[in-house]
Structures are given as structure tokens and as C-alpha cells.
Amino acid sequence: MVKLNGADVIVVGSGFFGLTIAERISSELGKSVLVLEKRNHIGGNAYSYKDDATGVEVHKYGSHLFHTNNEKVWKYVNKFSHFNNYQHRVLAIAHGQYLNLPINLQTISNVFGKIFTPQEAKKFFEGLSREVIEENLEARALNLVGKELYEILIKGYTEKQWGTSTTDLPASIINRLPVRNNLDSRYFTDLYQGLPIEGYSDLFGKMIDSKNITVELNIDFFSVKEFIESDQLVVYTGPLDRFFNYKHGVLGWRTVDFEFQTIPLDDFQGNAVINYCDREVPYTRIHEFFHLHPERTKKFGKTIIAKEYSRVALEGDEPYYPINSKSDRDKLLKYREEKIPENYFLGGRLGTYKYLDMHMAIASALSLYETKISRWFED
Amino acid sequence: MVKLNGADVIVVGSGFFGLTIAERISSELGKSVLVLEKRNHIGGNAYSYKDDATGVEVHKYGSHLFHTNNEKVWKYVNKFSHFNNYQHRVLAIAHGQYLNLPINLQTISNVFGKIFTPQEAKKFFEGLSREVIEENLEARALNLVGKELYEILIKGYTEKQWGTSTTDLPASIINRLPVRNNLDSRYFTDLYQGLPIEGYSDLFGKMIDSKNITVELNIDFFSVKEFIESDQLVVYTGPLDRFFNYKHGVLGWRTVDFEFQTIPLDDFQGNAVINYCDREVPYTRIHEFFHLHPERTKKFGKTIIAKEYSRVALEGDEPYYPINSKSDRDKLLKYREEKIPENYFLGGRLGTYKYLDMHMAIASALSLYETKISRWFED
């Protein structure tokens, strides 16, 4: 039985949001924090571990690339770990060729078999007919990038991601398709990029390395919720709908399944992530994790890959991406109108039903800490 | 008239080698250093300046990319400047398509019109006939990468670089052609990469920011050499052959000419450097400097490019790359056997007739300082 009554603060969930809150409260206020985690490890979906047999830093929930333009967030994470200089680049394999993603001059030139300069690409996109009524995703994508790029890069991949035809998907799923009229092949253009040199677990370990912080794994918050006192602060980062016992219905999420394989090769695919855009290939992506740490030069003759498959999350599945359908948005509004006890704060990706990159979760936690939590203790 | 007699040390030339020596002697030993520079600016070929009309950091002698695996060198330069996270990537335009350089899986796949995996590329290179006798550069290149890649990427470019047919060039010019059996498209794979955030001039200025260091521009060392006293230390980084008054002949260098243009476009070519491999295009490369500083987001609606042309250096030209012909190597040996006065040290690219990247020049200077110069003052 977890002892709740010793802690000033209970943090529910140990992703970047929860750990940032715990770290700030511990370091800045010297309060005691109990972190409750349902899984058998901390770190949420950013969790990684070093596989002993291969030396590979395995990202258990898919490649997590740290990137931010927020200097404050970058300085914050760098307090706990050095970062390597890895910059993510994604290639697609589609219709028998490698193509850069996001779409850039090289992608367009490969698809059309002739050089596009920045000016020519600009003209190409401006010249696309905008006459298709955007009644579904396909129509909008055609307006945004034209038939050729859509059919090679968007159609098959999107249908695998959503498990349905692009003509049956609402146009609203894509506001814009990132297209670059230059040759920048980085996946992210942020000023600060890299991966924690000893992996995410090392980083998370440093964040909670304080006598003020206790972590309890394998525990469901709702099994102990009733014992919480009203003078204990609770920062809840679990699913929003679960918090209210699904009273307005279940919020929809997409999940992904990973098929991990250890392969007796130095290099299976030559890149950290390759997107497979053709509809006939059952997976959406293959991750090959050793590419994320080019500074680890020791060779083991083995590599670990993970094939990624996308589908709707069912009960018990890990939620990844909010589906955000009309019905989801209606439910969300209702949940947001719900009153929560004064000693509770909700946050993080699951707690807000918002897709947050790691740096956004940290920024959001720092902001919650500064504007609300630190004051809560002042009063 | 420059006053030589006040200085403990005369440094001849203000490239990375000379400035590192000056900085070390000043900071560590507190000795006074006089830097003599023939040009009207310091920094050697790494010199850059911010063009006011466009905001562009112009690299006057072509794009200079800082990259190193040497942690000591990286820490050293970071004492004087922050660095951005720019990682250099080069594309070729050849036979009507963009191709990644160095040759990687994407290059090979584009050239052959089908996907090569790491294993397939390995097999391809291993399977190349090695039967051609390597009597010239073309023969060696064919053995290394095969006919298709050679003809598209190597032949035309090399002929423009050297101004002569590849069948007339010695095989020894290329020991190997860097080929990657993966999708890494970085030009350098070094652990530390980036550009000084305020440009090289700012970095150089910080290096010599000491009352111990005086810089005299527009001065030819040989016009004042006779006034140097035997208790003054001289670190000479000028041309080796010139130091000995060309007594064993002139060492051969390649030079490059730049044709600078300001163009009223946000983006001319979409990348910092594009190599033009086709023989019919007269230049070898086009630099577009604003891409080197993606963190400078202010738009001026103008961009500066420089077309690069390669040729043999004649008298008065800037030496760039040692030609290193048989005759050069013979002369070099003779120069190396020459005695130099006890108070002289020779170093740097010109002083050793060796192509040195910036980080190599710094490492070499730090080493000379630690092993020889600091001891010279102890004695």
C-alpha cells in the first residue's frame, strides 16, 4: 500500500510533464513529491533504454526526437543531461524511390524527374488548381500539393494511418501539408535539437534525483485516490475522460503497435526512420534506433528495428494521437466545463487531450508551475 | 613603420593558426604579441563579414564550415563565441537531377532509378570490377564507384576543378571517394558542428581581445623581417617557399575565383552549397550564404551568391589547395631540410604546405604552443 499521507504533492503520471512539475516543486520549493506511475517505468512515451546485447538505445514507444526553439526549455533539459547533435531526417520509400520528407525541392524534383528551383516550386504550388471543393481529405490534399505528390506520398500513408480511405476522412485532419521551397531536409527546423547522450532514462533519473521525490511504479491512481487529503496538491497527467469516470463519453485516440526485431546486420535501412508510403506495405514506418546516436561508435553486428502499425486505440491500448473528431471536440468541451477540486491541476498530453511534443509538455509544465503551483504554496 | 621591438612574439599571418598562437601566448604567458597581416582583415580564408544591405554573413573565400571531433578544439572555440546548429549538406546538380553528396544510398538509388538498401550498396561496390589498371584518375575512380556514378558525379566536376582531363590526372589525387552505405546526407559526420553565431570576424575579434595583442594589417612581413631581434619569437604562417625566397622553386597551389552577386530573391538555390558536376557549366559550385545561418530569420528580399571557379594559382593569387604533384613533394622535402633560426617556428596551411581544415589548424597551433612555444619561454 502506497503511503500518500507523507507527501505535499502527488504527481499522477511520470511523462515529461509530470516529472518537470515534480522536479520544480522539489528543487524550488523543497516540498515532498510522490509520483505515481501506472507503468513499470517512468518517462511516459519518451522512455528509452539501452539494449545490452546491441548497445542500441531503444525508444520503446517510437523514435522521440527532442527539438525546440524555446531557449528556456533547452536550458532546462540541459541541466540534467548533455545532448548529442543528432538532427532528424526522414526519408520515404514510395513508388520505388527514396523521397525526402517533408516535401522539399529534392522531393518535387525526384517525383517530376526534373530540377525545381525555389522559384519554380513556388510557381508550381501557386499554380495548382484550387477548384476542387474540399469536402474530404483527398480533395484538400489535391489542392495543397497536386495529384502527383498526393498520390505518391500522401494517399497510401494517410489511409494506413487512419485505416480508411482519404475520401472518407474529413478535410480538417490536414490544415496544411508542410512543403519547403528549399533543399532543407531536416525534419525539424528548430534551433535546438539533439538526444540525451545517455538516453532518456538517464535524463529522467537526473530529474528526480532528490530526497524530496519518491516514485511508485505499477500503481493506478484511482485505486488510491480516495485517501488523498484536501491539503495535498495533486497534479494529474492521466487521461482526461478517465478522470471524470468517462461521464461524457470516451475521447478517441489513435494508437500504434510496434513489431520489434533484432537483425544481425550493422545497418538495416541506413536511417533512423523511413516512412513507407505505398498502401501495399502494411506498416507505416520502420524505426532503426542506432542511427539516433551516431556518437556511439562501438559495433555489435546487430541492429534493432521496429515496424510501426497505426490503428484506433481500444480500451487498454496506449493512447498516442488525439483523433479530435467532431464528437471528440464536443465531449472535450463538456469535460473542460467540469469543476475540479481546488487542490487539483490537470496537465500533459493525456490530461488536456492535446498532442504535445516533449518540449511543449515541458514548457507547459514550467508555465503551470510558475503561474499557478508556486503561488498555490504561497497562499 | 611598424614598431617590432616592443613585442615578445611576432606572429606572421592571422588565420586560425596564427590567432590561436597569439591568443595562447597572450592569455597563458602574458607576453606581448604583434600580429602582422598582409591582407586588410584578419582571419585568413575563414574571414566572413555581415553584409548590411542583406543581413547575409558573407564568407569572402567560400563557405567555411566549422566541424570537429576534437572536444578540446570545440571547447576552445566556444570560449570566444556561441555556435549555431548548422550542419552542412551538399547537393549536386548533375544530368538534370539533384544528387546527394557525398554519395550515399539516396544518390545511388537516384542514379540507378531503384532503391538500394545498405546491403545492396555494399554488394554493388564490392562487385565492381577492379580490373582497370589505375594508371590515371579516371581508372581509379571507375574502380572505386563504377561507370555510372563516375560519369555523372566525378568526371565533369574533377575536370573543372583541375582544368584537365581525368585521364591526364594522376590516380594519386584520389585515395578514396567517400561513399556511404546509408542515408546520412551530412557533409561532415563530426560530433561538433556549427558556425559562430555572430560570424567569424566576431570570433576572431574575441580571440585577440587583449591588451597584450596588437594587430597590424596591410603589412608584408618580409619588408620588416630584417629588424627582428634574435630574442623575439617569430611564428610564421605564410607560404613555406616564400620564407626561403623560393630557393628550391615555387610550390604549386590551386586557387578559386568567386563571382559574387546580390540577387533580389529570398532564396536563389535553396541550399548553402550546390555542386555543379556537368562539364558544360563553367563554375564548380554556387554558394548561397544566408543558408549558413538559419537562425537569422529577418528577411531582406535579397540574397548573396558566389559562383566558384577553380584554377591553378599564379603569382599574386590566393593559394587554397596544395597541388602536391611529384615535383611539389620533391621541393617540399628540400624546404623541410632547411635550417631555420632558433627563434622561428613555421606552421599553418601555407607554412607547412598542407591542406588544413580550420579545426586542424587550431589543433596544430594548440599542440605547437603546448609542446614547443610554452617551453621556449621557460628556457
Interface residues (C-beta under 8 A of the other chain):
Chain A: N84 N85 Q87 R89 L91 I93 G96 Q97 Y98 N104 L105 Q106 S109 N110 G113 K114 I115 T117 P118 Q119 N181 N182 L183 D184 S185 T189 L191 Y192 Q193 L265 D266 D267 F268 Q269 G270 N271 H291 P294 E295
Chain B: N84 N85 Q87 R89 L91 I93 G96 Q97 Y98 N104 L105 Q106 S109 N110 G113 K114 I115 T117 P118 Q119 N181 N182 L183 D184 S185 T189 L191 Y192 Q193 L265 D266 D267 F268 Q269 G270 N271 H291 P294 E295
